[in-house]
Amino acid sequence: MECQDAIDQLRHRLESSFGKALAMMILASASNETGVSTIGLCSEDFRRLAEAVGRDQRVLDMWGVAGAADATAEWRTLVA
């Protein structure tokens, strides 16, 4: 899967749980933490971003540790 398609899928999953505004805040926090832009990212950058999203406290609070770990593992497989 292309990285842009993967980020769209990650964003959609966040939006379905948190709503659009909070999903964008979570992605922005992950982007700031990793120094990775959500535009024009490569596979390794996407994986770093996905891992940062999975560590976000809001994600952990909503999905639990196991749920966040499962989502992160799934996201990591989206890109080659």
C-alpha positions as CSV (number, residue, x, y, z in Angstrom):
1,M,0.0,0.0,0.0
2,E,1.2,3.5,-0.7
3,C,2.2,5.6,2.3
4,Q,-0.5,8.2,1.6
5,D,-3.2,5.5,1.5
6,A,-1.8,4.0,4.8
7,I,-1.9,7.4,6.5
8,D,-5.5,7.9,5.3
9,Q,-6.4,4.5,6.7
10,L,-4.8,5.3,10.0
11,R,-6.5,8.7,10.1
12,H,-9.9,7.1,9.3
13,R,-9.5,4.6,12.2
14,L,-8.6,7.5,14.6
15,E,-11.6,9.5,13.4
16,S,-14.0,6.7,13.9
17,S,-13.0,6.5,17.6
18,F,-12.1,10.1,18.4
19,G,-13.8,12.3,15.9
20,K,-12.0,14.4,13.3
21,A,-10.7,17.2,15.5
22,L,-9.1,14.9,18.1
23,A,-7.8,12.5,15.5
24,M,-6.0,15.4,13.8
25,M,-4.6,16.5,17.2
26,I,-3.3,12.9,17.8
27,L,-1.6,12.8,14.4
28,A,-0.1,16.3,14.9
29,S,1.3,15.2,18.3
30,A,2.8,12.1,16.8
31,S,4.2,14.1,13.9
32,N,5.8,16.6,16.3
33,E,7.2,13.8,18.5
34,T,8.8,12.0,15.6
35,G,9.7,14.9,13.4
36,V,7.8,13.2,10.6
37,S,5.4,15.1,8.3
38,T,2.2,13.4,7.3
39,I,2.7,14.6,3.7
40,G,5.1,12.9,1.4
41,L,6.3,10.3,4.0
42,C,8.1,7.1,3.3
43,S,7.5,3.7,4.7
44,E,9.9,4.0,7.6
45,D,8.5,7.4,8.5
46,F,5.0,6.0,8.4
47,R,5.9,3.2,10.8
48,R,7.5,5.7,13.2
49,L,4.4,7.8,13.1
50,A,2.1,4.8,13.6
51,E,4.2,3.8,16.7
52,A,3.9,7.3,18.1
53,V,0.1,7.3,17.6
54,G,0.0,3.9,19.4
55,R,1.9,5.4,22.4
56,D,-0.3,8.5,22.6
57,Q,-2.0,8.5,26.0
58,R,-5.4,9.4,24.5
59,V,-5.2,6.3,22.3
60,L,-4.1,4.1,25.2
61,D,-7.0,5.5,27.3
62,M,-9.6,4.8,24.6
63,W,-8.3,1.5,23.2
64,G,-6.3,0.1,26.1
65,V,-2.7,-1.1,25.9
66,A,-3.6,-4.3,24.0
67,G,-5.9,-2.5,21.5
68,A,-3.3,0.2,20.8
69,A,-0.6,-2.4,20.3
70,D,-2.8,-4.4,18.0
71,A,-3.6,-1.3,15.9
72,T,0.1,-0.3,15.8
73,A,1.0,-3.8,14.6
74,E,-1.7,-3.6,11.9
75,W,-0.6,-0.2,10.7
76,R,3.0,-1.3,10.5
77,T,2.0,-4.0,8.0
78,L,0.2,-1.5,5.7
79,V,3.5,-0.3,4.0
80,A,6.3,-2.4,2.4
